[in-house]
Amino acid sequence: MPFRIPLMDVVEQRLCPDDLSFLTGRPSGRGRIAGWQRLASGADWDPLSLLVALDPVPPASYDLGVPGWAPTVQFSAYIRRLPAPGPVRALLQATEVTGDRMDETAHVWDAKGRLAAQATQVAAVRPPR
């Protein structure tokens, strides 16, 4: 049964096709998910909405062959600048996956290619049973 992700009503994402091989059961093992995002309302990104851009779905662990829920345990974000109008480009990278925890880094660049925000996160790893 498909499930609804309410966040997807707020953010439109276009993920890099090279990072979607996990969908066919062949994750790349790089632990990265990249793509473009924009607010579904058409509004420009602001400092508060950038927090959403820094924690996109799916989690980078999918690209490591670890599907399932990855709830945030700790999240630190740095807003670098007010982004230029338009979509933002995001890169989420899993830097360490051990036991039931995963470290991730995220970077978001604005439509002019400037770093607008970055984050580090510790997430729990909850593979499906």
N, CA, C and O atoms as a Tinker XYZ file with bonds, in Angstrom:
   516  protein
     1  N      0.839000   -1.176000    0.000000    73     2
     2  CA     0.000000    0.000000    0.000000    64     1     3
     3  C      0.888000    1.245000    0.000000    63     2     4     5
     4  O      1.744000    1.378000    0.874000    81     3
     5  N      0.707000    2.161000   -0.958000    73     3     6
     6  CA     1.516000    3.378000   -0.982000    64     5     7
     7  C      1.193000    4.256000    0.225000    63     6     8     9
     8  O      0.087000    4.223000    0.764000    81     7
     9  N      2.181000    5.033000    0.627000    73     7    10
    10  CA     1.952000    5.936000    1.740000    64     9    11
    11  C      2.220000    7.370000    1.295000    63    10    12    13
    12  O      2.996000    7.618000    0.372000    81    11
    13  N      1.575000    8.289000    1.960000    73    11    14
    14  CA     1.657000    9.702000    1.620000    64    13    15
    15  C      2.753000   10.361000    2.455000    63    14    16    17
    16  O      2.880000   10.087000    3.648000    81    15
    17  N      3.550000   11.235000    1.819000    73    15    18
    18  CA     4.560000   12.016000    2.515000    64    17    19
    19  C      4.104000   13.472000    2.438000    63    18    20    21
    20  O      4.268000   14.107000    1.397000    81    19
    21  N      3.529000   14.020000    3.531000    73    19    22
    22  CA     2.971000   15.373000    3.489000    64    21    23
    23  C      3.966000   16.445000    3.034000    63    22    24    25
    24  O      3.567000   17.440000    2.428000    81    23
    25  N      5.243000   16.251000    3.317000    73    23    26
    26  CA     6.257000   17.218000    2.900000    64    25    27
    27  C      6.249000   17.415000    1.386000    63    26    28    29
    28  O      6.558000   18.501000    0.895000    81    27
    29  N      5.897000   16.364000    0.653000    73    27    30
    30  CA     5.902000   16.460000   -0.797000    64    29    31
    31  C      4.775000   17.353000   -1.327000    63    30    32    33
    32  O      4.754000   17.681000   -2.513000    81    31
    33  N      3.841000   17.747000   -0.456000    73    31    34
    34  CA     2.824000   18.726000   -0.835000    64    33    35
    35  C      3.382000   20.140000   -0.778000    63    34    36    37
    36  O      2.785000   21.066000   -1.328000    81    35
    37  N      4.514000   20.312000   -0.120000    73    35    38
    38  CA     5.112000   21.624000    0.098000    64    37    39
    39  C      6.301000   21.862000   -0.828000    63    38    40    41
    40  O      6.536000   22.987000   -1.270000    81    39
    41  N      7.049000   20.798000   -1.118000    73    39    42
    42  CA     8.273000   20.908000   -1.905000    64    41    43
    43  C      8.174000   20.022000   -3.138000    63    42    44    45
    44  O      7.789000   18.856000   -3.049000    81    43
    45  N      8.525000   20.584000   -4.287000    73    43    46
    46  CA     8.635000   19.797000   -5.514000    64    45    47
    47  C     10.107000   19.467000   -5.699000    63    46    48    49
    48  O     10.963000   20.348000   -5.611000    81    47
    49  N     10.404000   18.189000   -5.958000    73    47    50
    50  CA    11.782000   17.729000   -6.120000    64    49    51
    51  C     11.966000   17.084000   -7.479000    63    50    52    53
    52  O     11.077000   16.410000   -8.000000    81    51
    53  N     13.133000   17.306000   -8.032000    73    51    54
    54  CA    13.576000   16.604000   -9.232000    64    53    55
    55  C     14.934000   16.013000   -8.880000    63    54    56    57
    56  O     15.932000   16.732000   -8.828000    81    55
    57  N     14.975000   14.710000   -8.638000    73    55    58
    58  CA    16.204000   14.063000   -8.197000    64    57    59
    59  C     17.061000   13.656000   -9.388000    63    58    60    61
    60  O     16.548000   13.348000  -10.464000    81    59
    61  N     18.369000   13.660000   -9.179000    73    59    62
    62  CA    19.332000   13.280000  -10.198000    64    61    63
    63  C     19.120000   11.808000  -10.559000    63    62    64    65
    64  O     19.163000   10.952000   -9.675000    81    63
    65  N     18.895000   11.499000  -11.830000    73    63    66
    66  CA    18.668000   10.102000  -12.222000    64    65    67
    67  C     19.803000    9.167000  -11.811000    63    66    68    69
    68  O     19.560000    7.995000  -11.521000    81    67
    69  N     21.044000    9.667000  -11.781000    73    67    70
    70  CA    22.183000    8.832000  -11.389000    64    69    71
    71  C     22.095000    8.387000   -9.934000    63    70    72    73
    72  O     22.743000    7.416000   -9.542000    81    71
    73  N     21.302000    9.086000   -9.138000    73    71    74
    74  CA    21.189000    8.770000   -7.713000    64    73    75
    75  C     19.947000    7.948000   -7.383000    63    74    76    77
    76  O     19.629000    7.760000   -6.209000    81    75
    77  N     19.251000    7.463000   -8.389000    73    75    78
    78  CA    18.003000    6.730000   -8.164000    64    77    79
    79  C     18.110000    5.234000   -8.448000    63    78    80    81
    80  O     17.091000    4.549000   -8.540000    81    79
    81  N     19.320000    4.726000   -8.585000    73    79    82
    82  CA    19.473000    3.301000   -8.905000    64    81    83
    83  C     18.939000    2.396000   -7.796000    63    82    84    85
    84  O     18.653000    1.224000   -8.040000    81    83
    85  N     18.801000    2.929000   -6.577000    73    83    86
    86  CA    18.222000    2.120000   -5.491000    64    85    87
    87  C     16.787000    1.728000   -5.799000    63    86    88    89
    88  O     16.295000    0.733000   -5.265000    81    87
    89  N     16.103000    2.489000   -6.649000    73    87    90
    90  CA    14.713000    2.173000   -6.996000    64    89    91
    91  C     14.602000    0.862000   -7.773000    63    90    92    93
    92  O     13.553000    0.217000   -7.763000    81    91
    93  N     15.681000    0.472000   -8.442000    73    91    94
    94  CA    15.682000   -0.774000   -9.206000    64    93    95
    95  C     16.443000   -1.870000   -8.479000    63    94    96    97
    96  O     16.766000   -2.905000   -9.062000    81    95
    97  N     16.732000   -1.635000   -7.186000    73    95    98
    98  CA    17.423000   -2.640000   -6.392000    64    97    99
    99  C     18.923000   -2.670000   -6.586000    63    98   100   101
   100  O     19.585000   -3.618000   -6.165000    81    99
   101  N     19.473000   -1.633000   -7.226000    73    99   102
   102  CA    20.920000   -1.576000   -7.463000    64   101   103
   103  C     21.487000   -0.250000   -6.954000    63   102   104   105
   104  O     21.914000    0.580000   -7.756000    81   103
   105  N     21.498000   -0.032000   -5.627000    73   103   106
   106  CA    22.048000    1.222000   -5.113000    64   105   107
   107  C     23.511000    1.371000   -5.499000    63   106   108   109
   108  O     24.234000    0.378000   -5.583000    81   107
   109  N     23.954000    2.603000   -5.734000    73   107   110
   110  CA    25.324000    2.834000   -6.205000    64   109   111
   111  C     26.365000    2.607000   -5.120000    63   110   112   113
   112  O     27.524000    2.325000   -5.422000    81   111
   113  N     25.961000    2.727000   -3.850000    73   111   114
   114  CA    26.912000    2.590000   -2.756000    64   113   115
   115  C     27.652000    3.870000   -2.425000    63   114   116   117
   116  O     28.484000    3.885000   -1.519000    81   115
   117  N     27.363000    4.946000   -3.145000    73   115   118
   118  CA    28.015000    6.230000   -2.873000    64   117   119
   119  C     27.390000    6.955000   -1.686000    63   118   120   121
   120  O     28.034000    7.798000   -1.061000    81   119
   121  N     26.142000    6.631000   -1.377000    73   119   122
   122  CA    25.455000    7.281000   -0.260000    64   121   123
   123  C     25.149000    8.739000   -0.523000    63   122   124   125
   124  O     25.334000    9.589000    0.348000    81   123
   125  N     24.682000    9.026000   -1.725000    73   123   126
   126  CA    24.361000   10.414000   -2.049000    64   125   127
   127  C     23.041000   10.509000   -2.802000    63   126   128   129
   128  O     22.677000    9.636000   -3.589000    81   127
   129  N     22.350000   11.591000   -2.531000    73   127   130
   130  CA    21.118000   11.923000   -3.247000    64   129   131
   131  C     21.229000   13.408000   -3.588000    63   130   132   133
   132  O     21.474000   14.232000   -2.707000    81   131
   133  N     21.052000   13.747000   -4.853000    73   131   134
   134  CA    21.148000   15.140000   -5.284000    64   133   135
   135  C     19.957000   15.477000   -6.165000    63   134   136   137
   136  O     19.350000   14.595000   -6.772000    81   135
   137  N     19.634000   16.748000   -6.227000    73   135   138
   138  CA    18.554000   17.172000   -7.102000    64   137   139
   139  C     18.200000   18.621000   -6.891000    63   138   140   141
   140  O     18.854000   19.348000   -6.143000    81   139
   141  N     17.159000   19.014000   -7.563000    73   139   142
   142  CA    16.645000   20.384000   -7.500000    64   141   143
   143  C     15.342000   20.389000   -6.728000    63   142   144   145
   144  O     14.568000   19.433000   -6.783000    81   143
   145  N     15.105000   21.487000   -6.001000    73   143   146
   146  CA    13.871000   21.630000   -5.233000    64   145   147
   147  C     13.316000   23.036000   -5.427000    63   146   148   149
   148  O     14.058000   23.997000   -5.630000    81   147
   149  N     12.014000   23.126000   -5.362000    73   147   150
   150  CA    11.345000   24.428000   -5.306000    64   149   151
   151  C     10.121000   24.281000   -4.431000    63   150   152   153
   152  O      9.601000   23.182000   -4.237000    81   151
   153  N      9.675000   25.391000   -3.914000    73   151   154
   154  CA     8.470000   25.377000   -3.084000    64   153   155
   155  C      7.260000   25.218000   -3.989000    63   154   156   157
   156  O      7.144000   25.916000   -4.996000    81   155
   157  N      6.371000   24.321000   -3.646000    73   155   158
   158  CA     5.203000   24.023000   -4.479000    64   157   159
   159  C      4.315000   25.249000   -4.668000    63   158   160   161
   160  O      3.616000   25.360000   -5.674000    81   159
   161  N      4.341000   26.160000   -3.714000    73   159   162
   162  CA     3.510000   27.370000   -3.808000    64   161   163
   163  C      4.048000   28.370000   -4.819000    63   162   164   165
   164  O      3.349000   29.311000   -5.197000    81   163
   165  N      5.297000   28.171000   -5.263000    73   163   166
   166  CA     5.926000   29.124000   -6.168000    64   165   167
   167  C      6.650000   30.243000   -5.438000    63   166   168   169
   168  O      7.292000   31.080000   -6.072000    81   167
   169  N      6.557000   30.269000   -4.118000    73   167   170
   170  CA     7.232000   31.302000   -3.326000    64   169   171
   171  C      8.746000   31.125000   -3.413000    63   170   172   173
   172  O      9.248000   30.040000   -3.708000    81   171
   173  N      9.450000   32.206000   -3.151000    73   171   174
   174  CA    10.908000   32.131000   -3.096000    64   173   175
   175  C     11.332000   31.524000   -1.764000    63   174   176   177
   176  O     10.616000   31.624000   -0.768000    81   175
   177  N     12.495000   30.899000   -1.758000    73   175   178
   178  CA    13.049000   30.326000   -0.535000    64   177   179
   179  C     13.424000   31.456000    0.418000    63   178   180   181
   180  O     13.892000   32.513000   -0.007000    81   179
   181  N     13.217000   31.222000    1.690000    73   179   182
   182  CA    13.629000   32.163000    2.728000    64   181   183
   183  C     14.423000   31.374000    3.766000    63   182   184   185
   184  O     14.505000   30.150000    3.661000    81   183
   185  N     15.010000   32.032000    4.763000    73   183   186
   186  CA    15.831000   31.295000    5.736000    64   185   187
   187  C     15.096000   30.144000    6.422000    63   186   188   189
   188  O     15.700000   29.097000    6.656000    81   187
   189  N     13.830000   30.302000    6.747000    73   187   190
   190  CA    13.089000   29.228000    7.414000    64   189   191
   191  C     12.807000   28.065000    6.468000    63   190   192   193
   192  O     12.973000   26.905000    6.846000    81   191
   193  N     12.388000   28.363000    5.258000    73   191   194
   194  CA    12.080000   27.269000    4.322000    64   193   195
   195  C     13.337000   26.517000    3.888000    63   194   196   197
   196  O     13.246000   25.356000    3.488000    81   195
   197  N     14.508000   27.153000    3.957000    73   195   198
   198  CA    15.747000   26.450000    3.617000    64   197   199
   199  C     15.996000   25.254000    4.536000    63   198   200   201
   200  O     16.671000   24.299000    4.149000    81   199
   201  N     15.453000   25.307000    5.748000    73   199   202
   202  CA    15.603000   24.164000    6.654000    64   201   203
   203  C     14.958000   22.919000    6.065000    63   202   204   205
   204  O     15.448000   21.808000    6.271000    81   203
   205  N     13.871000   23.096000    5.339000    73   203   206
   206  CA    13.207000   21.973000    4.672000    64   205   207
   207  C     14.078000   21.457000    3.528000    63   206   208   209
   208  O     14.186000   20.248000    3.325000    81   207
   209  N     14.697000   22.369000    2.786000    73   207   210
   210  CA    15.548000   21.974000    1.659000    64   209   211
   211  C     16.768000   21.179000    2.125000    63   210   212   213
   212  O     17.307000   20.369000    1.370000    81   211
   213  N     17.203000   21.408000    3.364000    73   211   214
   214  CA    18.379000   20.725000    3.900000    64   213   215
   215  C     18.097000   19.292000    4.355000    63   214   216   217
   216  O     19.030000   18.548000    4.658000    81   215
   217  N     16.843000   18.904000    4.406000    73   215   218
   218  CA    16.499000   17.554000    4.867000    64   217   219
   219  C     15.539000   16.905000    3.876000    63   218   220   221
   220  O     14.403000   16.580000    4.220000    81   219
   221  N     16.010000   16.718000    2.628000    73   219   222
   222  CA    15.099000   16.197000    1.605000    64   221   223
   223  C     14.844000   14.703000    1.767000    63   222   224   225
   224  O     15.528000   14.022000    2.531000    81   223
   225  N     13.862000   14.211000    1.046000    73   223   226
   226  CA    13.604000   12.777000    0.978000    64   225   227
   227  C     13.913000   12.336000   -0.440000    63   226   228   229
   228  O     13.695000   13.108000   -1.373000    81   227
   229  N     14.401000   11.154000   -0.633000    73   227   230
   230  CA    14.678000   10.094000    0.332000    64   229   231
   231  C     16.010000   10.319000    1.044000    63   230   232   233
   232  O     16.829000   11.120000    0.593000    81   231
   233  N     16.227000    9.613000    2.154000    73   231   234
   234  CA    17.512000    9.737000    2.845000    64   233   235
   235  C     18.646000    9.118000    2.023000    63   234   236   237
   236  O     18.421000    8.217000    1.214000    81   235
   237  N     19.851000    9.609000    2.239000    73   235   238
   238  CA    21.011000    9.127000    1.492000    64   237   239
   239  C     21.309000    7.654000    1.752000    63   238   240   241
   240  O     21.978000    7.007000    0.946000    81   239
   241  N     20.825000    7.123000    2.859000    73   239   242
   242  CA    21.059000    5.707000    3.167000    64   241   243
   243  C     20.442000    4.785000    2.110000    63   242   244   245
   244  O     20.911000    3.662000    1.930000    81   243
   245  N     19.402000    5.240000    1.412000    73   243   246
   246  CA    18.815000    4.419000    0.348000    64   245   247
   247  C     19.860000    4.074000   -0.707000    63   246   248   249
   248  O     19.868000    2.966000   -1.244000    81   247
   249  N     20.743000    5.031000   -1.001000    73   247   250
   250  CA    21.768000    4.802000   -2.016000    64   249   251
   251  C     22.867000    3.867000   -1.519000    63   250   252   253
   252  O     23.726000    3.449000   -2.296000    81   251
   253  N     22.845000    3.538000   -0.233000    73   251   254
   254  CA    23.779000    2.564000    0.326000    64   253   255
   255  C     23.143000    1.182000    0.455000    63   254   256   257
   256  O     23.772000    0.244000    0.945000    81   255
   257  N     21.893000    1.063000    0.011000    73   255   258
   258  CA    21.199000   -0.210000    0.122000    64   257   259
   259  C     20.558000   -0.414000    1.481000    63   258   260   261
   260  O     20.257000   -1.543000    1.867000    81   259
   261  N     20.348000    0.682000    2.212000    73   259   262
   262  CA    19.714000    0.613000    3.531000    64   261   263
   263  C     18.397000    1.384000    3.451000    63   262   264   265
   264  O     18.349000    2.565000    3.796000    81   263
   265  N     17.329000    0.724000    2.999000    73   263   266
   266  CA    16.040000    1.402000    2.900000    64   265   267
   267  C     15.398000    1.536000    4.276000    63   266   268   269
   268  O     15.880000    0.967000    5.255000    81   267
   269  N     14.347000    2.265000    4.336000    73   267   270
   270  CA    13.601000    2.404000    5.583000    64   269   271
   271  C     13.645000    3.819000    6.107000    63   270   272   273
   272  O     14.284000    4.706000    5.541000    81   271
   273  N     12.957000    3.993000    7.188000    73   271   274
   274  CA    12.824000    5.292000    7.823000    64   273   275
   275  C     14.154000    5.714000    8.426000    63   274   276   277
   276  O     14.870000    4.882000    8.984000    81   275
   277  N     14.497000    7.003000    8.321000    73   275   278
   278  CA    15.733000    7.535000    8.905000    64   277   279
   279  C     15.392000    8.789000    9.711000    63   278   280   281
   280  O     15.689000    9.902000    9.275000    81   279
   281  N     14.770000    8.621000   10.886000    73   279   282
   282  CA    14.360000    9.793000   11.667000    64   281   283
   283  C     15.564000   10.574000   12.205000    63   282   284   285
   284  O     16.584000   10.000000   12.586000    81   283
   285  N     15.412000   11.880000   12.221000    73   283   286
   286  CA    16.471000   12.765000   12.705000    64   285   287
   287  C     16.620000   12.639000   14.209000    63   286   288   289
   288  O     15.637000   12.685000   14.948000    81   287
   289  N     17.873000   12.478000   14.659000    73   287   290
   290  CA    18.212000   12.453000   16.078000    64   289   291
   291  C     18.774000   13.810000   16.487000    63   290   292   293
   292  O     18.433000   14.338000   17.545000    81   291
   293  N     19.643000   14.376000   15.635000    73   291   294
   294  CA    20.242000   15.688000   15.880000    64   293   295
   295  C     20.441000   16.365000   14.534000    63   294   296   297
   296  O     20.824000   15.717000   13.560000    81   295
   297  N     20.179000   17.681000   14.475000    73   295   298
   298  CA    20.244000   18.426000   13.221000    64   297   299
   299  C     20.819000   19.805000   13.507000    63   298   300   301
   300  O     20.274000   20.543000   14.328000    81   299
   301  N     21.909000   20.161000   12.844000    73   299   302
   302  CA    22.500000   21.500000   12.954000    64   301   303
   303  C     22.543000   22.115000   11.571000    63   302   304   305
   304  O     23.093000   21.523000   10.643000    81   303
   305  N     21.969000   23.292000   11.427000    73   303   306
   306  CA    21.895000   23.949000   10.124000    64   305   307
   307  C     22.568000   25.309000   10.168000    63   306   308   309
   308  O     22.564000   25.998000   11.189000    81   307
   309  N     23.138000   25.672000    9.043000    73   307   310
   310  CA    23.796000   26.968000    8.888000    64   309   311
   311  C     23.220000   27.636000    7.652000    63   310   312   313
   312  O     23.412000   27.163000    6.532000    81   311
   313  N     22.520000   28.728000    7.858000    73   311   314
   314  CA    21.972000   29.491000    6.750000    64   313   315
   315  C     23.038000   30.515000    6.365000    63   314   316   317
   316  O     23.377000   31.389000    7.162000    81   315
   317  N     23.560000   30.409000    5.160000    73   315   318
   318  CA    24.678000   31.257000    4.722000    64   317   319
   319  C     24.234000   32.560000    4.088000    63   318   320   321
   320  O     24.900000   33.584000    4.240000    81   319
   321  N     23.122000   32.532000    3.384000    73   319   322
   322  CA    22.648000   33.743000    2.707000    64   321   323
   323  C     21.209000   33.551000    2.265000    63   322   324   325
   324  O     20.714000   32.429000    2.165000    81   323
   325  N     20.561000   34.653000    2.006000    73   323   326
   326  CA    19.228000   34.615000    1.412000    64   325   327
   327  C     19.412000   34.148000   -0.031000    63   326   328   329
   328  O     20.141000   34.786000   -0.792000    81   327
   329  N     18.772000   33.056000   -0.419000    73   327   330
   330  CA    19.009000   32.537000   -1.767000    64   329   331
   331  C     18.381000   33.410000   -2.848000    63   330   332   333
   332  O     17.378000   34.086000   -2.622000    81   331
   333  N     18.993000   33.379000   -4.017000    73   331   334
   334  CA    18.424000   34.053000   -5.184000    64   333   335
   335  C     17.082000   33.398000   -5.512000    63   334   336   337
   336  O     16.886000   32.218000   -5.220000    81   335
   337  N     16.163000   34.147000   -6.112000    73   335   338
   338  CA    14.877000   33.548000   -6.507000    64   337   339
   339  C     15.089000   32.364000   -7.442000    63   338   340   341
   340  O     16.017000   32.348000   -8.250000    81   339
   341  N     14.209000   31.375000   -7.315000    73   339   342
   342  CA    14.273000   30.203000   -8.181000    64   341   343
   343  C     14.532000   28.943000   -7.385000    63   342   344   345
   344  O     14.619000   28.976000   -6.158000    81   343
   345  N     14.657000   27.827000   -8.097000    73   343   346
   346  CA    14.882000   26.546000   -7.424000    64   345   347
   347  C     16.271000   26.507000   -6.786000    63   346   348   349
   348  O     17.162000   27.275000   -7.148000    81   347
   349  N     16.431000   25.596000   -5.833000    73   347   350
   350  CA    17.734000   25.372000   -5.204000    64   349   351
   351  C     18.203000   23.969000   -5.554000    63   350   352   353
   352  O     17.397000   23.074000   -5.809000    81   351
   353  N     19.511000   23.794000   -5.561000    73   351   354
   354  CA    20.128000   22.491000   -5.814000    64   353   355
   355  C     20.621000   21.956000   -4.479000    63   354   356   357
   356  O     21.313000   22.660000   -3.743000    81   355
   357  N     20.274000   20.726000   -4.166000    73   355   358
   358  CA    20.647000   20.132000   -2.882000    64   357   359
   359  C     21.453000   18.860000   -3.098000    63   358   360   361
   360  O     21.212000   18.106000   -4.041000    81   359
   361  N     22.411000   18.636000   -2.209000    73   359   362
   362  CA    23.199000   17.409000   -2.194000    64   361   363
   363  C     23.200000   16.883000   -0.774000    63   362   364   365
   364  O     23.611000   17.580000    0.153000    81   363
   365  N     22.744000   15.661000   -0.605000    73   363   366
   366  CA    22.720000   14.984000    0.689000    64   365   367
   367  C     23.678000   13.804000    0.594000    63   366   368   369
   368  O     23.572000   12.976000   -0.311000    81   367
   369  N     24.616000   13.735000    1.540000    73   367   370
   370  CA    25.652000   12.700000    1.509000    64   369   371
   371  C     25.707000   11.995000    2.857000    63   370   372   373
   372  O     25.841000   12.647000    3.893000    81   371
   373  N     25.606000   10.666000    2.852000    73   371   374
   374  CA    25.797000    9.876000    4.070000    64   373   375
   375  C     27.306000    9.710000    4.254000    63   374   376   377
   376  O     27.990000    9.167000    3.387000    81   375
   377  N     27.811000   10.181000    5.385000    73   375   378
   378  CA    29.259000   10.125000    5.599000    64   377   379
   379  C     29.663000    8.961000    6.485000    63   378   380   381
   380  O     30.825000    8.555000    6.469000    81   379
   381  N     28.745000    8.422000    7.246000    73   379   382
   382  CA    29.050000    7.308000    8.144000    64   381   383
   383  C     27.754000    6.598000    8.482000    63   382   384   385
   384  O     26.789000    7.234000    8.906000    81   383
   385  N     27.721000    5.296000    8.302000    73   383   386
   386  CA    26.571000    4.500000    8.715000    64   385   387
   387  C     27.121000    3.351000    9.544000    63   386   388   389
   388  O     27.810000    2.470000    9.030000    81   387
   389  N     26.808000    3.370000   10.831000    73   387   390
   390  CA    27.271000    2.310000   11.729000    64   389   391
   391  C     26.145000    1.955000   12.677000    63   390   392   393
   392  O     25.486000    2.831000   13.238000    81   391
   393  N     25.934000    0.676000   12.849000    73   391   394
   394  CA    24.884000    0.233000   13.760000    64   393   395
   395  C     23.546000    0.807000   13.364000    63   394   396   397
   396  O     23.074000    0.606000   12.245000    81   395
   397  N     22.945000    1.516000   14.282000    73   395   398
   398  CA    21.618000    2.081000   14.016000    64   397   399
   399  C     21.654000    3.598000   13.863000    63   398   400   401
   400  O     20.636000    4.262000   14.061000    81   399
   401  N     22.826000    4.159000   13.510000    73   399   402
   402  CA    22.965000    5.604000   13.320000    64   401   403
   403  C     23.650000    5.905000   11.988000    63   402   404   405
   404  O     24.396000    5.089000   11.446000    81   403
   405  N     23.366000    7.111000   11.480000    73   403   406
   406  CA    23.959000    7.558000   10.226000    64   405   407
   407  C     24.256000    9.044000   10.349000    63   406   408   409
   408  O     23.427000    9.811000   10.839000    81   407
   409  N     25.439000    9.446000    9.903000    73   407   410
   410  CA    25.784000   10.858000    9.794000    64   409   411
   411  C     25.529000   11.283000    8.358000    63   410   412   413
   412  O     25.889000   10.570000    7.421000    81   411
   413  N     24.907000   12.447000    8.181000    73   411   414
   414  CA    24.661000   12.990000    6.854000    64   413   415
   415  C     25.096000   14.446000    6.820000    63   414   416   417
   416  O     25.017000   15.159000    7.820000    81   415
   417  N     25.552000   14.870000    5.659000    73   415   418
   418  CA    25.794000   16.286000    5.425000    64   417   419
   419  C     24.906000   16.720000    4.265000    63   418   420   421
   420  O     24.625000   15.937000    3.357000    81   419
   421  N     24.475000   17.958000    4.306000    73   419   422
   422  CA    23.641000   18.497000    3.236000    64   421   423
   423  C     24.165000   19.876000    2.851000    63   422   424   425
   424  O     24.576000   20.658000    3.708000    81   423
   425  N     24.146000   20.161000    1.557000    73   423   426
   426  CA    24.506000   21.476000    1.037000    64   425   427
   427  C     23.413000   21.899000    0.076000    63   426   428   429
   428  O     22.894000   21.086000   -0.689000    81   427
   429  N     23.067000   23.181000    0.121000    73   427   430
   430  CA    22.048000   23.736000   -0.765000    64   429   431
   431  C     22.625000   24.975000   -1.442000    63   430   432   433
   432  O     23.103000   25.897000   -0.783000    81   431
   433  N     22.569000   24.976000   -2.775000    73   431   434
   434  CA    23.030000   26.113000   -3.565000    64   433   435
   435  C     21.835000   26.793000   -4.215000    63   434   436   437
   436  O     20.877000   26.132000   -4.615000    81   435
   437  N     21.896000   28.114000   -4.318000    73   435   438
   438  CA    20.781000   28.845000   -4.924000    64   437   439
   439  C     20.879000   28.821000   -6.447000    63   438   440   441
   440  O     21.793000   28.219000   -7.010000    81   439
   441  N     19.936000   29.476000   -7.102000    73   439   442
   442  CA    19.857000   29.465000   -8.561000    64   441   443
   443  C     21.061000   30.133000   -9.215000    63   442   444   445
   444  O     21.296000   29.937000  -10.407000    81   443
   445  N     21.832000   30.921000   -8.459000    73   443   446
   446  CA    23.050000   31.544000   -8.976000    64   445   447
   447  C     24.294000   30.709000   -8.672000    63   446   448   449
   448  O     25.411000   31.121000   -8.983000    81   447
   449  N     24.097000   29.526000   -8.061000    73   447   450
   450  CA    25.210000   28.642000   -7.764000    64   449   451
   451  C     25.955000   28.976000   -6.483000    63   450   452   453
   452  O     27.048000   28.458000   -6.255000    81   451
   453  N     25.386000   29.833000   -5.641000    73   451   454
   454  CA    26.027000   30.208000   -4.380000    64   453   455
   455  C     25.541000   29.307000   -3.250000    63   454   456   457
   456  O     24.358000   28.970000   -3.181000    81   455
   457  N     26.464000   28.916000   -2.358000    73   455   458
   458  CA    26.068000   28.120000   -1.204000    64   457   459
   459  C     25.127000   28.954000   -0.343000    63   458   460   461
   460  O     25.503000   30.020000    0.144000    81   459
   461  N     23.911000   28.470000   -0.159000    73   459   462
   462  CA    22.910000   29.193000    0.624000    64   461   463
   463  C     22.769000   28.622000    2.026000    63   462   464   465
   464  O     22.474000   29.356000    2.970000    81   463
   465  N     22.981000   27.299000    2.171000    73   463   466
   466  CA    22.790000   26.661000    3.477000    64   465   467
   467  C     23.524000   25.332000    3.502000    63   466   468   469
   468  O     23.784000   24.723000    2.465000    81   467
   469  N     23.850000   24.901000    4.705000    73   467   470
   470  CA    24.449000   23.576000    4.885000    64   469   471
   471  C     24.012000   23.033000    6.229000    63   470   472   473
   472  O     23.611000   23.786000    7.116000    81   471
   473  N     24.095000   21.712000    6.374000    73   471   474
   474  CA    23.659000   21.078000    7.617000    64   473   475
   475  C     24.423000   19.790000    7.854000    63   474   476   477
   476  O     24.952000   19.176000    6.927000    81   475
   477  N     24.468000   19.402000    9.102000    73   475   478
   478  CA    24.920000   18.081000    9.495000    64   477   479
   479  C     23.800000   17.457000   10.304000    63   478   480   481
   480  O     23.050000   18.147000   10.994000    81   479
   481  N     23.701000   16.154000   10.210000    73   479   482
   482  CA    22.601000   15.469000   10.865000    64   481   483
   483  C     23.052000   14.090000   11.332000    63   482   484   485
   484  O     23.819000   13.406000   10.654000    81   483
   485  N     22.567000   13.704000   12.484000    73   483   486
   486  CA    22.656000   12.317000   12.922000    64   485   487
   487  C     21.232000   11.776000   12.816000    63   486   488   489
   488  O     20.294000   12.352000   13.368000    81   487
   489  N     21.087000   10.675000   12.107000    73   487   490
   490  CA    19.769000   10.071000   11.919000    64   489   491
   491  C     19.824000    8.628000   12.386000    63   490   492   493
   492  O     20.858000    7.966000   12.289000    81   491
   493  N     18.706000    8.156000   12.891000    73   491   494
   494  CA    18.574000    6.741000   13.213000    64   493   495
   495  C     18.354000    5.983000   11.902000    63   494   496   497
   496  O     17.811000    6.532000   10.943000    81   495
   497  N     18.768000    4.750000   11.869000    73   495   498
   498  CA    18.554000    3.911000   10.687000    64   497   499
   499  C     17.540000    2.845000   11.091000    63   498   500   501
   500  O     17.787000    2.052000   11.999000    81   499
   501  N     16.408000    2.834000   10.414000    73   499   502
   502  CA    15.323000    1.913000   10.726000    64   501   503
   503  C     14.940000    1.100000    9.487000    63   502   504   505
   504  O     13.927000    1.378000    8.845000    81   503
   505  N     15.769000    0.077000    9.150000    73   503   506
   506  CA    15.426000   -0.731000    7.979000    64   505   507
   507  C     14.088000   -1.443000    8.173000    63   506   508   509
   508  O     13.707000   -1.759000    9.299000    81   507
   509  N     13.375000   -1.693000    7.070000    73   507   510
   510  CA    12.131000   -2.441000    7.186000    64   509   511
   511  C     12.403000   -3.857000    7.665000    63   510   512   513
   512  O     13.470000   -4.415000    7.407000    81   511
   513  N     11.445000   -4.427000    8.355000    73   511   514
   514  CA    11.601000   -5.811000    8.859000    64   513   515
   515  C     11.347000   -6.811000    7.770000    63   514   516
   516  O     11.433000   -8.016000    8.007000    81   515
